[in-house]
Amino acid sequence: MLLRTFVTLLLVTAFQNGEFSNMASGPEQCMELIQEGGDIACNLTGQGKYRGMSVGNCWVSCTDNFVDFFLPHSECERVLQLESWAGFQVAFGSLPPYNFENCDVSDVEKLEEWVDKWNEHKETSEMYLCSTKKNDL
């Protein structure tokens, strides 16, 4: 257990100091993707714009909210397993970050896929609505 906590602290320190080559530009990139996908989902369903996200429920809310949209679940999980939280909290004074806050390459890819799916829904909806409108004329 002590070895696991020690290795965890070494890894987390490396993450926080940006010493891993697969780190993205930072949590801003993941938040931008979450906002982009949220804007598409909210607009597509007539709920206005992206308002915010709930990490506990792992969903996006809109300004005219009546339905929430789930994020990829792994983005709302912490970067470390539960048994490592105590050591991290002692060393850094807080719980480990969530995956979207850590925002490594795999998180960016997951969120880009999520945004792409919302864009596909939008394109499909536009094609359907435009073809229906032409048929009505």
N, C-alpha and C positions, 0 to 999 in steps of 0.2 A: 504494500500500500504506500509506503514511504517512497519507494522508487517510482511508482506511478505518479504521485504528486510532484516529485522532483522533475521528472521528464515533462509533465504537463506544464509546470512553471517555465521550464526552458523553452518549450514550444510557444507558449503564449507570449513570452518576452520577445521571441523572434518575430512573431506575428505583429506585435505592437510596434516593433522597431522597423518594420518593413523589410526584413532581411530575407523574405521568401520571394523568389522570382515570379511566382504565379499570382502575386497580389495585384488587384486592379487599382484604379486610380483612387480608390477610397470609397467610403460608404455613400458618398454623393451620387456615384454612378448607379448604384442599386436603387437608391431613393428616386432618382430621375426615372428609372425604368418602371418602378412601382407607380409613380405619378402618371407616366405616359399611358401605361396599361389601364390604370384607374380612370383617366380622362376618357379613353376610348369606350370602356365599359359603361361609364356613367352617361356619356353622350348618346351612345347607341340605344340605351334603354330609356332615354328621356328623363334622366335624373340629374341633369346639370353637369357639374364638373367634379373632379376628385376633391374630396374634403379632407380625408385622412385615412389612416390605417389603424387597425387594432392588432397589436402583436399577440395578445392573449387569445383572440379568436382567429387570427391570421386571415383577416379580410380587409377589403377596401370599402370605405363609405363615400357617399356622394353628397353634394350640397342639397339636393331635393330627394333625400334618402327614403326609399321604401324597400329596397333589396340591397343586400351586401354581396360582394364578389370575393370569392376565396383567392388567396395568393397561393403559390406553390408552398405546400406545408413546410418543407425543410427550411425555408427562409425564416421561419418563426421559431426555429429551434436554436438553442445555444451552441456555440462552437465546441464546447467541451461536454463530456458526459457528466451526469449528476454527481458521481463519486469524486470528481475533480473540483467541484465548485468551492468546497471549503478551503482548500489550499490556495485557489485563485483569489478568493475573497480575502484571505489573510494577507496575501502578497500585494494585492492591488486595491483593496478596499471596496470592491464592487463585484457583482456577479459577472461571469464571462459574457462577452457580447453575443448578440444574435447573429445568425449567418448573414443576414442582409446588412448588418452593421460592419461585419468583417469584410464582406464583399470581395471574395476572391474570384478567380476566373470562372469556376464552376457555378457560383451564384449568379454572375453576370449572364452566363449562358442560359441558365434556368429561367431567369427573368426575361431575357430576350425572347426565348421560346414562348413564354406566357404572353408577352406583348404581341408577338407574331400571330398567335392564335386569336387574340382580340382583333387584330387587323384583318385576319381572314374572315371572322364573323362580320365585321363591318363591310368588307367588300361583298360578301355573299348577300348581306341585307340590302346593300345599294343596288346590286344587280337584280335582285328579286323585286324590289320596290320600283325600279325603273322599268322592268319588263311588265309589271302589273299596270303601271301608269300608261304605258304605250297601248296596252290591250284595252284600257278603259276609254281611250280616245277613239 
